[in-house]
Amino acid sequence: MINQYYKLLYLLPVGLITGPFIPDLIISICVILFLFDTYRLKLFKYFDNKFFKLFLLFCLFLNISSLLSDNISSIKYSLSYLRFGIFSVFVFYVLKRYNSFKLYFSYLTISVFLFLFIDSFIQLIFKKNIFLFKLQSYHSGLSYITSTFNEEKRLGSFIARMYPLFLVSVILIKNRIYLIDKYKEIIITIPLLLVILSTERVSLFIISFCFFIFIFKSSIFFKNKFSILLLICPIILLFYFNPILLEKFISTFYLIGILDPGLNEAGEIKGGYIKGLFIFSKFHQDQLLNCIKLFTENIFTGIGPKNYKYYTDEWHPHNFHGQIIAEMGIFAYILFLIIFFNTGLRLFNFFFSKKKLVSIEELKLVILCSIFINFLPIPNGDFFNNWLNIIIYLPIGYYLYFNETKKI
């Protein structure tokens, strides 16, 4: 049976650009069937690793937090969260059991990125994409692409968070397709351009972080480091000829309070920005302060998963660290920090290693970037968002596989 349903994973890259329903349905079916096959085929050894043991401990804290919270209905989020860790183990099993999977999945991942590139530029040029979704715009007149996500600003997040797997895909198949091998540097730079045109500031930080860490350590890409400047020139020109777009990204520093936007004729701060220094912005700082207040009132077990909305005016605090410490308490947060710092330390050691990285080490470096950047204390979505968690836990399955593989 497992020989058939694992193929549902091939639908995942396409499913993720349609919204949360299809990818969540795919992983739910796979996880349920995989649990049956784990018992039937005695596949317990795939769960015997540090990741899954820590994940189970984290889920234990989640469920205790739900049971002790004022809103016990949050238990449905705690119990269902277990599927994401099992999903990572399932991906690990499939990669190890089916040699062809990583190649076909790489073809599909690259194809989805290529489709988004074409569709986004159709939307940019003709004001509508192939599904007739309109090009979106701000009150300032600045337009931004959304492609298949329609009015939702998710395109940049998808590209940025899936970018490490995109790099892995290019590495795995570059020797099989001549054009990919010949133009690989251009291919891995294009997603940067799409994220800029989506105007999603956090997504630009995420993809830039992964891009620059990878290219400065890679022995496969950009062997002539001067060529990096040539590929970044179009991006510089894009900002130069579109000052409103540049202003959108500079506005991040206005929100933080590092830069002063100046005053208008009435003597008020331009753009309605608030004077002062803030953590990311006044809004984000207020959410973090709410988290600290809720944490001090519920130190050990928090207020319960997904219960933030019952104590504030927001659905979630837009920060994973803040959400975990407020909703799940100190023990869950300490465990989260252990995973975060352990990943960061491994990434640090790879990046500052003086030896030349072989292919498998470059793949590990890319995946570590993905895991680390997803857990940074930067503005984020809801920690329990299904769509977001699928993107977060998919690379972990790859890391478990690469960690046991000496050669690709």
Phi, psi and omega per residue, in radians:
M1 nan -0.683 -3.108
I2 -1.116 -0.435 3.119
N3 -1.157 -0.283 -3.130
Q4 -1.791 -0.900 -2.999
Y5 -1.291 -0.313 3.084
Y6 -1.109 -0.395 -3.135
K7 -1.182 -0.248 3.056
L8 -1.067 -0.458 3.129
L9 -1.091 -0.449 3.115
Y10 -1.115 -0.392 -3.133
L11 -1.467 -0.171 -3.015
L12 -1.103 -0.831 3.136
P13 -1.007 -0.704 3.113
V14 -1.238 -0.746 -3.129
G15 -1.034 -0.646 -3.091
L16 -1.145 -0.452 3.136
I17 -1.583 0.074 3.073
T18 -1.763 -0.232 -3.088
G19 2.230 -2.951 -3.033
P20 -1.461 -0.424 -2.967
F21 -1.131 -0.943 -3.054
I22 -1.100 -0.865 3.127
P23 -1.092 -0.623 3.119
D24 -1.189 -0.651 3.082
L25 -1.111 -0.737 -3.134
I26 -1.060 -0.885 -3.069
I27 -1.253 -0.538 3.113
S28 -1.131 -0.777 3.100
I29 -1.093 -0.820 -3.113
C30 -1.087 -0.745 -3.105
V31 -1.143 -0.788 -3.135
I32 -1.086 -0.832 -3.137
L33 -1.177 -0.619 3.133
F34 -1.159 -0.621 3.093
L35 -1.115 -0.721 3.074
F36 -1.085 -0.773 -3.117
D37 -1.250 -0.493 3.078
T38 -1.069 -0.752 3.116
Y39 -1.268 -0.742 -3.076
R40 -1.191 -0.727 -3.061
L41 -1.769 0.074 3.136
K42 0.972 1.022 -3.115
L43 -1.700 0.459 -3.026
F44 -1.100 -0.434 -3.093
K45 -1.091 -0.438 -3.138
Y46 -1.264 -0.314 3.096
F47 -1.620 -0.125 -3.077
D48 -1.527 1.257 3.099
N49 -2.556 2.846 -3.071
K50 -1.062 -0.677 -3.121
F51 -0.995 -0.919 -3.021
F52 -1.219 -0.572 3.099
K53 -1.137 -0.765 3.085
L54 -1.157 -0.657 3.131
F55 -1.112 -0.725 3.111
L56 -1.098 -0.699 3.106
L57 -1.110 -0.714 3.105
F58 -1.085 -0.752 3.119
C59 -1.132 -0.577 3.084
L60 -1.087 -0.791 3.096
F61 -1.089 -0.668 3.110
L62 -1.032 -0.830 -3.076
N63 -1.236 -0.639 3.067
I64 -1.105 -0.733 3.119
S65 -1.052 -0.733 3.132
S66 -1.141 -0.790 -3.084
L67 -1.137 -0.529 -3.113
L68 -1.680 0.034 -3.115
S69 -1.473 2.907 3.101
D70 -1.256 -0.389 -3.129
N71 -2.021 1.553 -3.034
I72 -1.192 -0.225 3.119
S73 -1.143 -0.253 3.112
S74 -1.181 -0.159 3.121
I75 -1.051 -0.478 -3.137
K76 -1.139 -0.549 3.094
Y77 -1.331 -0.640 -3.137
S78 -1.173 -0.815 -3.117
L79 -1.171 -0.742 -3.087
S80 -1.277 -0.313 -3.138
Y81 -1.143 -0.405 -3.130
L82 -1.005 -0.505 -3.072
R83 -1.101 -0.477 -3.089
F84 -1.236 -0.701 3.087
G85 -1.155 -0.705 3.103
I86 -1.148 -0.626 3.087
F87 -1.038 -0.758 3.108
S88 -1.047 -0.763 3.135
V89 -1.141 -0.651 3.119
F90 -1.114 -0.754 3.100
V91 -1.086 -0.744 3.084
F92 -1.001 -0.827 3.139
Y93 -1.075 -0.810 -3.105
V94 -1.095 -0.755 3.127
L95 -1.077 -0.670 -3.108
K96 -1.369 -0.593 -3.047
R97 -1.487 -0.627 -3.052
Y98 -2.054 1.789 -3.058
N99 -1.072 -0.567 -3.075
S100 -1.342 -0.290 -3.032
F101 -1.048 -0.825 -3.062
K102 -1.098 -0.507 3.119
L103 -1.313 -0.860 -3.124
Y104 -1.136 -0.676 3.112
F105 -1.152 -0.595 3.091
S106 -1.154 -0.747 3.089
Y107 -1.019 -0.755 -3.109
L108 -1.206 -0.697 3.128
T109 -1.093 -0.809 3.120
I110 -1.135 -0.669 3.124
S111 -1.103 -0.695 3.117
V112 -1.140 -0.738 3.099
F113 -1.104 -0.714 3.112
L114 -1.111 -0.746 3.117
F115 -1.069 -0.794 3.141
L116 -1.087 -0.635 3.107
F117 -1.104 -0.856 -3.131
I118 -1.147 -0.831 -3.095
D119 -1.109 -0.676 -3.135
S120 -1.153 -0.688 -3.139
F121 -1.308 -0.505 2.991
I122 -1.104 -0.768 3.120
Q123 -1.113 -0.682 -3.122
L124 -1.199 -0.701 -3.066
I125 -1.433 -0.777 -3.036
F126 -1.764 0.057 3.103
K127 1.224 -0.001 3.041
K128 -2.539 2.558 3.093
N129 -1.576 -2.992 -3.044
I130 -1.220 -0.293 3.071
F131 -1.676 0.155 -3.140
L132 1.182 0.397 3.025
F133 -1.356 2.255 -3.024
K134 -1.286 2.615 2.982
L135 -1.161 2.245 -3.082
Q136 -1.533 2.787 3.132
S137 -2.653 2.685 3.076
Y138 -1.556 3.011 3.093
H139 -1.109 -0.440 -3.137
S140 -1.268 -0.202 -3.100
G141 1.730 -0.149 3.130
L142 -1.239 2.203 3.119
S143 -1.628 2.661 3.086
Y144 -2.530 2.566 -3.078
I145 -1.502 2.596 3.088
T146 -2.330 -0.279 3.133
S147 0.919 -2.196 -3.030
T148 -1.285 -0.179 -3.092
F149 -1.489 -0.005 3.063
N150 0.986 -2.078 -3.064
E151 -1.476 -0.150 3.134
E152 -1.435 2.399 3.111
K153 -1.553 1.335 -3.121
R154 -2.134 -0.198 -3.073
L155 -1.021 -0.864 -3.120
G156 -1.089 -0.707 3.135
S157 -1.121 -0.757 3.129
F158 -1.069 -0.872 -3.090
I159 -1.112 -0.783 -3.093
A160 -1.151 -0.773 -3.080
R161 -1.352 -0.469 3.077
M162 -1.563 -0.115 -3.077
Y163 -0.991 -0.758 3.098
P164 -1.018 -0.688 3.089
L165 -1.215 -0.528 3.042
F166 -1.111 -0.758 3.091
L167 -1.094 -0.765 3.092
V168 -1.013 -0.747 -3.128
S169 -1.102 -0.741 3.126
V170 -1.114 -0.735 3.132
I171 -1.094 -0.733 -3.055
L172 -1.229 -0.532 -3.049
I173 -2.003 0.035 -3.049
K174 -1.062 -0.545 -3.136
N175 -1.429 -0.101 -3.133
R176 -1.747 -0.360 3.134
I177 -2.197 2.028 -3.025
Y178 -1.035 -0.777 -3.080
L179 -1.124 -0.637 3.111
I180 -1.174 -0.732 3.134
D181 -1.154 -0.686 -3.089
K182 -1.229 -0.695 -3.051
Y183 -1.956 0.483 -3.032
K184 -1.047 -0.630 -3.139
E185 -1.162 -0.700 3.102
I186 -1.169 -0.724 -3.100
I187 -1.059 -0.734 -3.087
I188 -1.415 -0.132 3.100
T189 -1.603 -0.490 -3.092
I190 -0.965 -0.750 3.123
P191 -0.994 -0.534 3.057
L192 -1.019 -0.760 -3.134
L193 -1.109 -0.718 3.141
L194 -1.131 -0.704 3.135
V195 -1.130 -0.687 3.098
I196 -1.078 -0.767 -3.124
L197 -1.235 -0.307 3.060
S198 -1.419 -0.243 3.123
T199 1.083 0.366 3.129
E200 -1.543 1.910 -2.968
R201 -1.206 -0.765 3.122
V202 -1.125 -0.677 3.127
S203 -1.110 -0.639 3.099
L204 -1.133 -0.696 3.081
F205 -1.088 -0.780 -3.103
I206 -1.080 -0.870 -3.082
I207 -1.235 -0.587 3.100
S208 -1.152 -0.722 3.109
F209 -1.011 -0.882 -3.132
C210 -1.134 -0.734 -3.075
F211 -1.090 -0.879 -3.050
F212 -1.294 -0.608 3.063
I213 -1.107 -0.747 -3.093
F214 -1.189 -0.857 -3.019
I215 -1.201 -0.480 -3.137
F216 -1.405 -0.260 3.087
K217 -1.885 -0.250 -3.030
S218 -1.269 2.399 3.017
S219 -1.780 -0.026 -3.132
I220 -1.687 -0.733 -3.086
F221 -1.862 2.628 3.032
F222 0.887 0.935 3.092
K223 -1.096 -0.576 2.984
N224 -1.697 1.785 -3.034
K225 -1.089 -0.363 3.123
F226 -1.148 -0.459 -3.132
S227 -1.171 -0.338 3.085
I228 -1.045 -0.751 -3.124
L229 -1.093 -0.654 -3.131
L230 -1.127 -0.661 -3.124
L231 -1.357 -0.447 -3.141
I232 -1.462 -0.281 3.133
C233 -0.954 -0.792 3.115
P234 -1.031 -0.594 3.120
I235 -1.198 -0.713 3.098
I236 -1.099 -0.739 3.127
L237 -1.144 -0.620 3.109
L238 -1.053 -0.775 3.109
F239 -1.199 -0.637 -3.104
Y240 -1.146 -0.737 -3.098
F241 -1.562 -0.037 3.108
N242 -2.338 1.282 -3.066
P243 -1.068 -0.466 3.110
I244 -1.162 -0.655 3.091
L245 -1.140 -0.773 3.101
L246 -1.067 -0.720 3.138
E247 -1.081 -0.591 3.127
K248 -1.050 -0.748 -3.124
F249 -1.368 -0.572 3.078
I250 -1.156 -0.492 -3.112
S251 -1.051 -0.332 3.047
T252 -0.990 -0.709 -3.119
F253 -1.309 -0.444 3.020
Y254 -1.187 -0.722 -3.131
L255 -1.139 -0.668 3.124
I256 -1.275 -0.571 -3.121
G257 1.767 0.151 3.124
I258 -1.282 -0.678 3.108
L259 -1.951 2.672 3.135
D260 -1.802 2.090 -3.128
P261 -1.259 -0.191 -3.134
G262 1.603 -3.138 -3.094
L263 -1.986 2.638 3.055
N264 -1.555 -3.043 -3.075
E265 -1.123 -0.430 -3.141
A266 -1.495 0.013 3.137
G267 1.436 0.215 3.122
E268 -1.722 2.743 3.139
I269 -1.158 2.260 -3.124
K270 -1.057 2.502 3.049
G271 1.349 0.015 -3.140
G272 1.271 0.351 3.122
Y273 -1.263 2.733 -3.118
I274 -1.779 2.349 -3.120
K275 -1.303 2.390 3.131
G276 2.349 2.967 3.087
L277 -1.745 2.287 -3.078
F278 -2.336 2.808 3.034
I279 -1.485 1.758 -3.086
F280 1.274 -0.892 3.066
S281 -2.996 2.954 3.096
K282 -1.051 -0.718 3.130
F283 -1.072 -0.884 -3.105
H284 -1.140 -0.650 3.112
Q285 -1.130 -0.714 3.109
D286 -1.070 -0.673 3.116
Q287 -1.160 -0.690 3.116
L288 -1.168 -0.656 3.080
L289 -1.143 -0.655 3.046
N290 -1.055 -0.734 3.139
C291 -1.089 -0.765 3.137
I292 -1.095 -0.729 3.128
K293 -1.091 -0.818 3.136
L294 -1.125 -0.637 3.123
F295 -1.142 -0.779 -3.122
T296 -1.110 -0.425 3.117
E297 -1.541 -0.294 -3.115
N298 -2.492 1.130 -2.948
I299 -1.078 -0.815 -2.947
F300 -1.454 -0.729 -3.067
T301 -2.089 -0.027 3.115
G302 1.218 -2.992 -3.090
I303 -1.630 -0.066 3.131
G304 1.830 2.465 3.138
P305 -0.953 2.361 3.098
K306 1.112 0.332 -3.125
N307 -1.710 -0.020 -3.116
Y308 -0.975 -0.646 -3.076
K309 -1.151 -0.352 -3.141
Y310 -1.455 -0.194 -3.101
Y311 -1.951 -0.225 -3.089
T312 -2.396 -3.064 3.122
D313 -1.598 0.009 -3.102
E314 -1.989 2.709 3.123
W315 -1.252 -0.627 3.122
H316 -2.714 2.844 -3.035
P317 -1.455 0.090 3.104
H318 1.058 0.544 3.106
N319 -2.782 2.107 -3.099
F320 -1.025 -0.779 -3.096
H321 -1.089 -0.797 3.130
G322 -1.118 -0.732 -3.111
Q323 -1.151 -0.747 -3.106
I324 -1.149 -0.814 -3.091
I325 -1.207 -0.552 3.136
A326 -1.383 -0.746 -3.032
E327 -1.566 -0.440 -3.045
M328 -2.092 -0.196 3.045
G329 1.548 -3.104 -2.962
I330 -1.175 -0.669 -3.053
F331 -1.207 -0.769 3.103
A332 -1.116 -0.666 -3.110
Y333 -1.221 -0.673 3.094
I334 -1.066 -0.755 3.109
L335 -1.095 -0.741 3.094
F336 -1.056 -0.728 3.120
L337 -1.138 -0.670 3.111
I338 -1.048 -0.794 3.122
I339 -1.129 -0.749 -3.110
F340 -1.104 -0.850 -3.100
F341 -1.253 -0.584 3.088
N342 -1.121 -0.743 3.091
T343 -1.127 -0.760 3.129
G344 -1.083 -0.689 3.134
L345 -1.150 -0.727 3.109
R346 -1.132 -0.709 3.100
L347 -1.115 -0.754 3.114
F348 -1.026 -0.803 -3.116
N349 -1.129 -0.682 3.096
F350 -1.139 -0.789 -3.035
F351 -1.179 -0.688 -3.081
F352 -1.681 0.130 3.054
S353 -1.177 2.366 -3.094
K354 -1.432 -0.322 -3.114
K355 -1.360 2.687 3.122
K356 -1.271 2.267 -3.108
L357 -1.345 2.343 3.020
V358 -1.477 3.034 -3.022
S359 -0.963 -0.825 -3.093
I360 -1.120 -0.581 3.116
E361 -1.252 -0.603 3.068
E362 -1.145 -0.664 3.100
L363 -1.130 -0.722 3.090
K364 -1.100 -0.732 3.133
L365 -1.024 -0.789 -3.126
V366 -1.100 -0.802 -3.113
I367 -1.182 -0.664 3.074
L368 -1.065 -0.673 3.062
C369 -1.007 -0.780 -3.114
S370 -1.071 -0.837 -3.104
I371 -1.153 -0.786 -3.088
F372 -1.119 -0.786 -3.070
I373 -1.185 -0.523 3.123
N374 -1.245 -0.363 -3.109
F375 -1.853 0.097 3.099
L376 -1.144 2.585 3.121
P377 -1.381 1.028 3.115
I378 -1.975 2.898 3.110
P379 -0.928 2.290 -3.076
N380 -2.462 3.101 3.046
G381 -1.491 -2.775 3.125
D382 -1.304 2.267 -3.133
F383 -1.049 -0.433 -3.106
F384 -1.771 0.193 3.114
N385 -1.166 2.168 -3.063
N386 -1.047 -0.862 -3.097
W387 -1.029 -0.775 -3.118
L388 -1.162 -0.714 -3.112
N389 -1.199 -0.570 3.077
I390 -1.097 -0.757 3.120
I391 -1.163 -0.589 -3.135
I392 -1.281 -0.751 -3.028
Y393 -1.509 -0.290 3.077
L394 -1.055 -0.856 3.127
P395 -1.127 -0.461 3.134
I396 -1.114 -0.647 3.054
G397 -1.059 -0.692 3.090
Y398 -1.138 -0.725 -3.119
Y399 -1.121 -0.714 3.092
L400 -1.042 -0.653 3.133
Y401 -1.242 -0.869 -3.118
F402 -1.103 -0.515 -3.123
N403 -1.202 -0.385 3.132
E404 -1.820 -0.027 -3.073
T405 -1.891 2.291 -3.130
K406 -1.618 -0.423 -3.090
K407 -2.600 2.428 3.093
I408 -1.719 nan nan
